[in-house]
Amino acid sequence: MVKILIDLSKEEDKIVEVYKLVNNLKTKQEAIKRMVKYFEVEIKPKNLKKNEEYYKKSLKF
């Protein structure tokens, strides 16, 4: 489990609040958890040489 503290602007807070209400959720935390599922992430190491064993293994992950 990971806990993250997010400092939302007023506009961002309103967006989360609307999403929460539209989806009948109880907390903003639940809303943010659902909202995060709409994004796709690709992780690439930037400070490793591409021929290093760790880099090769991470690409297979």
C-alpha positions in Angstrom: 0.0 0.0 0.0 1.2 3.5 -0.9 -0.1 6.7 0.7 0.4 9.9 -1.3 -0.3 13.4 -0.1 -1.6 15.5 -3.0 -1.9 19.2 -2.9 -4.7 20.0 -5.3 -5.5 23.5 -6.6 -9.1 24.8 -6.2 -9.9 23.8 -9.8 -8.5 20.3 -9.4 -10.3 19.9 -6.1 -13.6 20.8 -7.8 -12.9 18.2 -10.6 -12.4 15.5 -8.0 -15.4 16.6 -6.1 -17.6 16.4 -9.2 -16.3 13.0 -10.2 -17.0 11.8 -6.6 -20.6 13.0 -6.7 -21.3 11.8 -10.3 -20.1 8.3 -9.4 -21.7 8.1 -6.0 -18.4 7.7 -4.1 -18.0 8.5 -0.4 -14.6 10.1 -0.4 -12.2 12.0 -2.7 -9.7 9.3 -2.1 -11.9 6.8 -3.8 -12.5 9.2 -6.7 -8.8 9.8 -7.2 -8.1 6.0 -7.1 -10.7 5.5 -9.9 -9.4 8.5 -11.9 -5.9 7.2 -11.8 -7.0 4.0 -13.6 -7.6 6.0 -16.8 -3.9 6.7 -17.3 -1.2 4.5 -18.8 2.4 4.7 -17.6 5.6 3.6 -19.2 8.7 3.5 -17.0 12.1 3.9 -18.7 15.4 4.2 -16.8 17.2 7.3 -17.9 20.6 7.1 -16.1 21.5 3.5 -17.0 23.5 2.3 -20.0 21.4 0.3 -22.3 23.7 -2.6 -22.4 23.6 -3.1 -18.6 22.0 -6.3 -17.3 19.5 -4.4 -15.1 18.2 -2.4 -18.0 17.7 -5.6 -20.1 15.8 -7.3 -17.3 13.6 -4.2 -16.7 12.5 -4.2 -20.3 11.2 -7.8 -19.8 9.2 -6.8 -16.8 
